[in-house]
Amino acid sequence: MKLSQRIAPTVTVTKAGTLAPVGGRNVLPWIREPYAGAWQRNEEVSVETALAHSAVYSCMTLIASDIGKLRPMLMQIDADGIWTETTSAAYSPVLRKPNHFQNRIQFIEWWIMSKLVYGNAYVLKQRDSRRVVVAEYLLDPMRVTPLISSDGSIYYQLGQDVLNGVRDTALIVPASEIIHDRMNCLFHPLVGVSPLFAAGLAAGQGLQMQRDANRFFANGANPGGVLIAPGAISDQTANEIRDNWSVNYGGENAGKIAVLGDGLKFEPMRMTAVDAQVIEQLKWTAENVCSTFHVPAYKIGAAPPPSYNNIEALAQEYYSTCLQTLIEHWEACQDEGLGLPVNYGTELELDSLLRMDTSTLITAEAAAVGAGIKSPNEARKRLNLKPVKGGESPYLQQQNYALAALAERDGDKPFAKALNTNLRPANEPKPGENE
């Protein structure tokens, strides 16, 4: 299906014209330079390089998979202001199956991964004749450029993306046909910046230390050394001795017995304290990456887990510091992108994320039922149990009184009357006795 057939017939799809890009920062081609002039030497930290760092990979896949497992729900608000899950023939199908080659989990994971890696997620809408969105296609962020017209209108230039039906090399669509979810905008309100912009240097340092350690252990964990001659030798002789030593006593041959003549002497180089602390340095780079992504270090094995055993509290901290803003952005983008009425909204189900242990869950539900906050059937549903007859309404014990009844009783001052009765002399007739 062509792109022009996927969007509404009233939307104009044009070739690239004279619209101005937002400044060329829609996707940073590199993360940053580890030192001045590194770009000219082809030593910049690229996206691909940063992704090879274990902490970066762990943080990104953890965040994307945790959000991807949350089930999208279509919610509707009632007259009492309560949001409840509902279904709609117009909006529910696209939430269950966004497009023909991705299920909802894959779609959400790729959405979040696109934001984390490139800072931006671009979703192309497919509409039917009613202008209802029936499919969503996540575009390659490297092939999308935001454009601004002279009157301030926003457009997006799409590069060729055959998987998503964009077959032309330069098409421009209006912002109404694109859902643009972006990370923190540091340079332009239409340009999100990936966390790799801050974590790239630490990732590059960690990878370089791992490469150095690999070379060290490939040499039998033996440090290099210096061959000392008793007198002056020519450069040619020095090169021949060095090459011969490297071939015969380096790499897999490290540690073999060498026989030296002509007064040659080998002195091994000792490891410095900094070299010996490579594990601590690697740990620091992992912790630095975790702080950039706001992921607790213990989640990816970069730190020991907390000593206290409160699964819900740990999950709540992880949710509030790391996942909540990404989830809220996704929901807001879907609400606007699908064109939902004001009484509808999308929501990601958090029960699978903020899941309590069984004992704590049962205790909490029992307390809610006992306090009259929930009905027994509502608590049973939370425990994945079928409803029972008579469990539809919340219950309280009979001796509990309504606040209104207590207020009416206190308004009649019953305690003051009882006090006056107790203070009456014993021989004084009670009111009405002599009548």
N, C-alpha and C positions, 0 to 999 in steps of 0.2 A: 504494500500500500504506500503510495506516495505521500510526502509530507503535506501537500495541498489537500489531500483527501482526509487527513487525520484531524486537521483543525477545522473550525467552523467555516462555512462558505463565505461568511461576511468578513472574515479576517484577511487582510491583505498580506501576501507573502511576496517580497520583492527581492531583486538582486541587490548586492552590496552597492550602496550609493555614496553619498557625501556625508553621512553621519559620522560624528567624531567619537573615537573610542575614549574611554575614561582616563586614559593616560598610560596604557600599556602595562598596568600592574594587575590585570585580571588573574594571571597565574605567574608566580615568580619562577623563572626558569632555573634558578638555583636557590639554595637556602641562604647562605651567606659565606663570606670569605673567612677562613680561619686566621688569616693574616693579610696585611696589605699587599696587594699584587698577586694573591693566590689565583685570581680568575685568569690573569694573563698567562699563568703557568699551568692552567687546566687542573688546579688543585682545589677548586671550590667544592663545597659540600652539596651535592645534588640530592634531589628527592630520593632517587634510587639508592644512593649511598646511605642516607639516613635511615631508610627503611630496613637496611640490612642489619642495623644494630638491634640486638635482642630486646632491649628495654622498649625501644620505639615500636617494634613489631608487637610486643606483648601488650603495651598500652592501647595501641590502635585496635587490635583484634579483640581485646577485652571489652572496650567501650562499644564497638560496633556490634559484637555478638550479644552483649547484655541488653542493648536497646532493641536489637533485631528480634529477640525472643518475646518482646512485649506485644500482646495482641492489640491491633487497632480496633477501637470501638466507636460506633456512631452514637452520640448521646443527644438527648432531647430534654429541655427544661420544661417543667410543668408549671401550673399556676402558683404552686407553693414555692417555686424557686429551687426545686430539687432536680438534679440531673440524673436521668436513668437511661440505661442502654436501650436502643431501639433499632429498627431496621427500616430501610427505605429502598425502593426499587431503583431510585436514581443515584444514590450515593453509596449504598452498602457494597455492591459488586466490585467497584474499583478498589475499595479498601481490602476486600478479601483476595483479589487477584489483580494487581496493578497493570500487568501487561502479559503478553503471550509467552515470554521466556523467563520470567521471574515470578516466584511466589512472594508472599508478603514478607517473609523473613529475609530472603535474598535482596529484595528491593530496599528494605529499611537498612540492612547492613551496608549495602553499596552506597546508599544515600549518606549515611554517617561517615563511612570511610572516605567518600569524596570530599566531605567537609574537612575531615582531619588531615588528609594528605595535601589537598590543594586549597583549602580554605573556602571553597564554594561548591554547592551542589545545584545543578541546573536540571529541571524536570520539564520536559515538553509534554503538553496536554494533547490528548486526542478527544475530540468532541463528536457528538452525533448531531442530527439535524435540529435537535432541541437546544443545542449549545450546552448540553450536559456532558461533563467530563466522564468518559467511559474507559480511558486508559491513560497511564502515565509512563513516560520513558525517561530514564536518567541518562543525560548526555555526558559525553567525555568532557570534563572541565577544560582540558587543553585545547579543545576545538570550539569554545564558546567565548565571545567577546562582548561585553556590555557596550552599548552605544548610546549617545545622547544627541537628540536633535536640537536645532536652534531654539525651539520653543520649550525645551526642557523635557520632552517626552523621551521615554526609555525604550530602547529596542535591543535585540540581541542578534548578533551575527553568528550563524551556525556553520561550522565547517562540516565537511563530509563525514557522515556517521551512518554507514550502511545498516548496521544492526538496528538502529533506531529509526530507519526510514529516511534519513537525510542524505540524499544521493547527490545533490549539487554541492559545489565546493564553497559557495558563499551565498547564503540565504539570510535574509533579515526578517525577523518576526517581532511583533509588538510584545511588550511586557505582559500583556493580558494572557498570552499563550505560554508563558514560562513561569514556573515556580523557582524563585532564586533564594535559596537558603544559604546564608554566609556566616562564617566565623567572625571573630572580632575584627572590625574594620579599622585598621590603624592608619591607612593612607587615603581611603576614599570610601564614602558610604555605600558604594556598590561593589566594593572589592574586599572580600574576606581574606584574612591572612592565616595561614596554617600554623598550628603550634610548632611545626618543624622549623619555623623561622627562628624560634628561640631555642629549640632543642637540637638543632642541626649541628652546632659546634660541639656540644657534649657528645653527641652520637659519633661525630667524626673522630674525636679524641679517643673514645672507647674503641672504635674499630681499629685505629692506628695502634693502640696498645695491644690489642689482640693479635694484630699482624706481627708486631715486634715479639710478642711472647711466642707466637708460632715459630718464628725463625729461631728464637732462642732454644726452644725444645727440640726443633729439628736438628740442632747442633748438639744433641745429647745433653742439653741443659748445661753446657759448658760455655763460659764466656769466651770472647775472643782474646787475643794476646798480641804480643809484639816479638818479632824476631830481631835479635840484636847481633850485629856483626862486630868483630873486634876492631875493624878498621873501616876506611872509606870504601864504598863499592859504587859502581856505576848504576844509573837508573835502569839500564837494560838488565843487569844482574839482579837488582832488587825486584824487578817485575817478574823475572823468571822464578826466583825463590818464592815469591808470594803466590804466584799461580800454582807452582808445584805443591806448596803447602796446602792450599785450598782444595786441590783435587785429592790429595792423599790423606789429609787429616781433618777435612771439614765435612759437614753434613752427616751422612751415614757412617763416614770413616772417623768421626770425632771420637777421641779417646784411645785411638791406636797408638802403639809405641813408635816414636820417631827417633831416628838415629841422625845426629847432627855432627857435622865436621867443620873444619876450618874455623873453629872458635865460635860458631853460631850458638846463640842462647835464646831459649823461648821463655818469656815471662808472661804468664796469664794476667789478663785484666780482671780486677775484682769488681763485683757488683756494688753499686752504690746503694745507699739506704733508699733512695727514690726508686731504683730499679726493683729492689726487694719488696716494695709496697705496691706492686702492680695490682694485687687483688683489692686493696683499699681504694686505689684510684679508679678501678673499674666499678666498684661499688658506688663511688661518688658520681660517676657519669650516669649510672642507672638511676640514682636518686634524683639527679638533676632533671633527667627526662621525665620522671614521675611527677615532679613538682610542676613541670610545664604543662602536662596533661591533667593535673589535679587528681591523679590516681594515687591512692594509698600504696606506698612502696611494697607492703606485705602482699598486696594483691598479685604481684608479678614475681614474687620470690626475691625481691631486692632488699627485704628487711624481714626480721622475725615477726610473726603474727602477734597481735596484742595478747597480753597475759589473761585478760578477763574474757569470760565466755558469755557474750551477749550478741547473738547473731543479728538480732533486729537492730540494735544500736550501731553495729558496724555497717550493716547494709544501709541504714539511714544516713550515716555520715558519707558513705561513698555516693549515695544518690544525691544528697544536697550539695556536695562540693564538686562533683564531676558530671553526673548524668542529667541533673534536673534541667539545666539551661538548654542542653541539646534536645531533650524531650519536649520542653515547652516550645522551642523554636519549631520543631517538627509539627507539633499540633497546630500552632498558629499558621504556619505555611499551608498546611492542608485545609484548614478552615477557609482561608482566603482563596487558595488555589482552586478548590472544588466549588467555590461560590455558595457555601452553605447559608441557609436563612439564619436569622439572628437567634432562633430558638433551637438550632442544631449546632453541634460541635464534635470534633474528633478528640479522642483521648486514648492514650496507650495504657493498657491495664498493668498496674504496678504490683499486683499480688504475686506474680512469679518472681519479681525482683526483691520486694520487701517482705519476703516470706519468713515467718517466725518458725522456731522449732515447735514440734507438735505439742509439747507440754505447755509452753508459753501461750500458744495459739488457743488451746482448749481453755486455759485459765482466763484469758482475755475475753473469749466469747461467753464463757459462763458468767463472768462479772457483768458483761453488757446485758445479758438476758435477765440476770437477777436484779439489775437496776432499772429494768423496764425500758432500756434504750433500744434493744433489739427484740424481735420475736424469736421463738425457738427455731422456726423454719429459716429465718435469715441466718442464724448461727449455723444451722445444719448445712446450708448452702455454702457457707465459707469453708466448711470441712468436707465439701464435695459429697454430701449426703442428701438423699431424697427428702422432700417435705413430708410431714406427718399430719394426720387429721387433728385439728384443734390447735395447731401451732402457728396460725397466721397472725395472731395478735400478741403484742407485748403484754406481760403480766407483772403484777406487783402483789405483795402479800396484803391480806385483808386489813390488817391493823394500820396500814399506812393511810394517812389522810391527805387530801388535796390541800394545797396552800390556800386556796380560796376559802375552804371550810374552816381552816384554822384561823384565818384572818377574821371571818365572821364571828367565830367564837370569842376571839380576843376583843373584838369591838364591843361586845356586850359586857365586858369586864367581869367574867365569872369569878376570878380570883378575889376581886374586891368584895363581891357579895358573900363569898364564903368566909372572908375575914370578919365582916360585920356580924355574921351569924355566930361566929365563935366568941365574939366579945360581948354578946348580950347576957345580962345577969340571969342566973339560973331560975329565979322566981318570976321573971318577966315573961308574960304570955307571948307566944309567937304571934305574929300578925294573923288575924282571922280566927283565933281560937275562941274569943268571947263574942263573936258575932253570931 
